[in-house]
């Protein structure tokens, strides 16, 4: 274990079309409901170990209300809370809720609301969903894309360097990779950090629009890269347009597929890539056009991939440049 946190535990997604959003995650992505409370519905993928990994909450706009992290232990929880409080960004302890115990809430430099916790309710499958494999929380009964588990979240920030330092120094995350617009740029356009052996469980994209707390996408893991290609068929047959992919990122060397759920937020299906166990890893610095977004440098990302949420004609404002950095497919 490298940091004070073990994993991304859950996300709360806001949707102006909650019924359609829930149905999409159930029928297309392959999640299942575990409970509902008021305006919120809790869901999990078949391989998620806890009560839920995604909460869909009705709201007038699309966005991510909060990001939940699990500490690496009870002592690590206290340590990370002390570090947060030393920054002055803490918002205090929250009482236990359905699915987990007490959680400490705080805001990162980019304005995103997070919580960190240790005590969790583990999912116990009913008899008809129990797996013959004792390591699995439930049997594999594929629906739709059959996503296995929550993987990562990508947020938009107007405080890129401050956010990188916060997650590195407070969470104990490793800064893994980034993309810069020019070789001597003082701040990345895109950055990836991780709390474990993944290439990333948190990514940051620069947002020059001046609106804190916005987000770019949430991602679910599939076991094999070929399953992402299969998922593309599922997505298209469901009537959902594909925004970008399937393809392979240079960052992390992961296979990807992007789409929008009915409430408007971006969802990625994700697989493959490297695992990194080096505690003294030095961040890799990509220059736009070297293949960070598309490893093979032959497929430019659409301008729509720059949109963040809540949106307000954000595609032209997200970065202080006239050109979409992800549309550059080769080194000039």
C-alpha positions in Angstrom: 0.0 0.0 0.0 1.5 3.3 -1.1 -0.8 5.9 0.3 -3.3 6.6 3.1 -6.2 5.7 0.9 -7.0 2.2 -0.5 -9.5 3.0 -3.2 -12.2 5.0 -4.7 -15.3 3.8 -2.8 -18.3 5.6 -4.3 -19.6 8.5 -6.2 -22.8 10.5 -6.0 -24.1 11.4 -9.5 -26.6 14.2 -10.0 -29.1 13.8 -12.8 -32.1 15.8 -14.1 -33.5 12.6 -15.4 -32.9 10.2 -12.5 -35.3 7.4 -13.6 -33.7 7.3 -17.1 -30.2 7.5 -15.6 -30.8 4.6 -13.2 -32.3 2.5 -16.0 -29.3 3.2 -18.2 -26.9 2.1 -15.5 -28.9 -1.0 -14.9 -29.7 -2.1 -18.4 -26.8 -0.8 -20.4 -23.8 -0.7 -18.0 -25.1 -3.7 -16.0 -25.3 -2.3 -12.4 -28.0 -3.4 -9.9 -29.9 -1.5 -7.3 -29.2 -2.1 -3.6 -31.5 0.5 -2.0 -33.3 3.8 -2.6 -33.7 6.7 -0.2 -35.8 9.8 -0.9 -34.5 11.3 -4.2 -31.5 8.9 -4.4 -30.9 5.3 -5.7 -27.9 3.3 -4.7 -26.3 0.9 -7.3 -23.3 -1.4 -7.6 -21.5 -3.4 -10.2 -21.4 -7.2 -9.8 -17.8 -7.1 -8.6 -18.0 -4.1 -6.3 -17.4 -5.3 -2.7 -19.4 -2.7 -0.8 -23.1 -1.9 -0.5 -22.9 0.6 -3.4 -20.4 2.3 -5.6 -22.8 4.8 -7.3 -25.6 6.9 -6.0 -27.9 8.6 -8.5 -29.6 11.7 -7.0 -32.3 13.8 -8.6 -31.1 17.4 -9.3 -31.8 20.2 -11.9 -28.4 19.6 -13.5 -25.8 17.0 -14.2 -22.7 16.7 -12.0 -21.0 14.7 -9.3 -22.1 15.8 -5.8 -19.4 14.1 -3.8 -16.5 11.6 -4.2 -16.0 8.9 -1.5 -12.6 7.4 -0.7 -11.9 4.5 1.6 -8.8 4.9 3.9 -6.3 2.1 4.1 -7.2 1.5 7.8 -8.5 3.1 10.9 -5.2 4.7 11.7 -4.7 6.0 8.2 -8.1 7.6 8.3 -7.1 9.6 11.4 -3.8 10.6 9.7 -5.5 11.8 6.5 -8.1 13.7 8.5 -5.3 15.4 10.5 -3.6 16.4 7.2 -6.8 17.7 5.8 -7.5 19.8 8.9 -4.0 21.3 8.7 -4.9 22.6 5.2 -8.0 24.3 6.5 -10.1 22.5 3.9 -12.1 20.3 6.2 -15.8 20.5 6.6 -16.2 18.0 9.5 -17.4 14.6 10.3 -20.7 13.2 8.9 -22.8 10.6 10.8 -23.0 7.1 9.4 -25.3 6.5 6.5 -26.6 3.6 4.6 -23.5 1.7 3.3 -20.7 3.1 5.4 -19.7 4.5 8.8 -18.6 8.0 9.8 -17.0 10.0 7.0 -14.9 13.2 7.1 -15.8 15.7 4.4 -13.5 18.3 2.8 -13.0 20.3 -0.3 -10.0 20.1 -2.6 -8.4 23.2 -4.1 -10.5 22.8 -7.3 -13.7 23.0 -5.2 -14.7 19.3 -5.2 -16.5 17.8 -2.2 -14.9 14.6 -1.0 -15.3 12.3 2.0 -13.0 9.8 3.5 -14.1 6.8 5.6 -13.0 3.4 6.9 -16.0 1.5 8.1 -18.1 0.0 5.3 -21.0 -2.3 4.8 -20.0 -5.2 2.6 -22.4 -6.5 0.0 -23.9 -9.9 0.8 -25.6 -11.6 -2.2 -28.9 -13.3 -1.8 -28.8 -17.1 -2.4 -29.7 -16.8 -6.1 -26.8 -14.5 -6.8 -24.1 -16.2 -4.7 -21.0 -17.2 -6.7 -19.3 -20.6 -6.6 -16.1 -18.6 -6.4 -15.6 -17.5 -2.7 -13.5 -14.4 -3.8 -16.5 -12.9 -5.6 -19.2 -10.8 -3.9 -21.8 -12.3 -6.3 -21.9 -14.5 -9.3 -21.3 -13.2 -12.8 -24.7 -12.9 -14.5 -24.0 -10.4 -17.3 -26.4 -7.7 -18.1 -25.6 -5.1 -20.8 -21.9 -4.2 -20.7 -21.5 -6.1 -17.4 -19.1 -3.6 -15.8 -17.2 -5.3 -13.0 -16.5 -2.4 -10.6 -16.1 1.3 -10.2 -12.6 2.3 -11.5 -11.9 6.0 -11.4 -13.2 9.6 -11.6 -11.9 12.5 -13.7 -12.5 16.0 -12.4 -12.1 19.5 -13.9 -10.0 22.0 -12.0 -8.9 25.6 -12.3 -6.1 24.9 -9.7 -4.2 22.1 -11.4 -0.9 22.4 -9.7 -2.5 23.0 -6.3 -4.8 20.0 -6.7 -1.9 17.8 -7.7 0.0 18.8 -4.6 -3.1 18.4 -2.4 -3.8 14.8 -3.5 -0.1 13.9 -3.4 0.7 15.4 0.0 -2.6 15.0 1.8 -4.0 11.8 0.3 -0.5 10.3 -0.1 -1.3 9.6 -3.8 1.4 9.1 -6.4 1.5 11.6 -9.3 1.8 9.2 -12.3 1.5 11.0 -15.7 0.4 14.3 -17.3 0.0 16.0 -20.6 1.4 19.5 -21.2 0.7 21.8 -24.1 4.4 22.6 -24.7 7.5 21.0 -23.4 8.2 24.0 -21.0 4.6 24.5 -19.9 4.5 25.2 -16.1 1.1 23.5 -15.6 -0.4 20.3 -17.1 -3.5 20.3 -19.2 -4.3 16.8 -17.9 -2.9 14.8 -14.9 -3.3 11.3 -13.4 -2.8 10.2 -9.8 -3.3 6.9 -8.0 -3.7 5.6 -4.4 -2.8 2.0 -5.3 -1.2 0.0 -8.2 -3.5 1.4 -10.9 -2.2 3.8 -13.4 -4.8 6.2 -11.9 -8.0 6.3 -9.8 -8.2 10.1 -10.0 -7.5 12.3 -13.0 -7.6 16.1 -13.4 -8.4 18.2 -16.5 -7.7 21.9 -16.7 -10.8 24.1 -16.5 -10.2 27.8 -17.2 -13.9 28.8 -17.0 -13.7 29.8 -13.4 -16.4 27.5 -12.0 -15.1 25.3 -9.2 -16.1 21.7 -8.5 -16.9 20.5 -12.1 -16.3 17.0 -13.3 -15.5 15.3 -16.6 -16.4 11.6 -16.3 -16.8 8.5 -14.1 -15.5 5.1 -15.2 -16.2 1.5 -14.6 -13.8 -1.4 -15.1 -14.2 -4.4 -17.5 -12.0 -7.4 -17.1 -10.6 -7.6 -20.7 -10.0 -5.0 -23.4 -12.1 -7.2 -25.7 -15.1 -6.6 -23.4 -14.8 -2.9 -24.1 -15.2 -3.6 -27.8 -18.2 -5.9 -27.0 -19.6 -3.1 -24.9 -19.5 -0.8 -27.9 -22.1 -3.1 -29.6 -24.2 -3.0 -26.4 -24.1 0.8 -26.3 -25.0 1.3 -29.9 -27.8 -1.2 -29.8 -29.2 0.6 -26.7 -29.6 3.8 -28.8 -26.8 5.6 -26.9 -24.3 7.4 -29.1 -20.6 6.7 -28.6 -18.7 9.9 -28.0 -15.2 8.5 -28.4 -13.6 5.0 -28.8 -13.1 2.2 -28.5 -9.4 3.0 -28.4 -6.3 2.9 -26.3 -4.9 5.7 -24.2 -1.2 6.4 -24.0 -1.8 7.4 -20.4 -1.9 4.2 -18.5 -2.1 2.2 -21.8 -5.8 1.5 -21.0 -8.6 0.6 -23.5 -11.4 3.1 -23.3 -15.0 3.9 -24.5 -16.9 7.1 -23.8 -20.6 7.9 -23.9 -23.2 10.0 -22.1 -25.8 8.7 -19.7 -29.4 10.1 -20.1 -28.9 12.9 -17.5 -26.0 14.2 -19.6 -22.9 13.1 -17.7 -20.0 11.3 -19.4 -19.3 7.6 -18.6 -16.3 5.7 -19.5 -15.8 1.9 -19.8 -12.2 0.9 -19.1 -9.9 -2.0 -19.2 -6.3 -3.2 -19.5 -3.2 -1.1 -18.9 -0.2 -1.4 -16.7 0.1 -1.9 -12.9 2.8 0.1 -11.2 4.2 -0.8 -7.8 7.1 1.7 -7.7 7.0 4.0 -4.6 9.7 6.3 -6.2 7.9 6.6 -9.6 8.8 9.8 -11.4 5.8 11.4 -13.2 5.8 10.8 -16.9 5.3 14.1 -18.9 3.6 13.8 -22.3 3.4 16.7 -24.7 0.1 17.2 -26.6 0.3 15.1 -29.8 2.6 12.4 -28.4 -0.3 10.0 -27.9 -1.6 10.6 -24.4 -5.2 10.5 -25.4 -4.8 8.0 -28.3 -1.8 5.8 -28.1 -1.7 5.2 -31.9 -1.9 9.0 -32.7 -4.5 8.4 -35.5 -7.8 9.2 -33.9 -8.5 12.8 -32.8 -10.8 13.3 -29.9 -14.0 15.3 -30.6 -14.3 18.8 -29.2 -17.3 17.5 -27.2 -14.8 15.6 -25.0 -13.7 18.9 -23.5 -17.2 19.5 -22.0 -17.4 19.3 -18.2 -20.3 19.2 -15.8 -22.4 21.2 -14.8 -22.0 22.5 -18.4 -22.5 26.0 -19.7 -21.1 26.0 -23.2 -17.9 24.8 -21.5 -16.2 23.3 -24.6 -14.7 26.6 -25.6 -13.7 27.6 -22.1 -12.2 24.6 -20.5 -8.6 25.4 -21.5 -7.0 28.7 -22.4 -6.2 27.6 -26.0 -8.0 27.9 -29.3 -7.3 24.3 -30.2 -8.5 21.1 -28.6 -5.3 19.5 -27.2 -6.9 16.0 -27.7 -7.5 16.7 -31.4 -3.7 16.7 -32.0 -2.9 13.2 -33.2 0.7 13.4 -34.3 3.9 15.2 -33.3 4.6 18.1 -35.6 
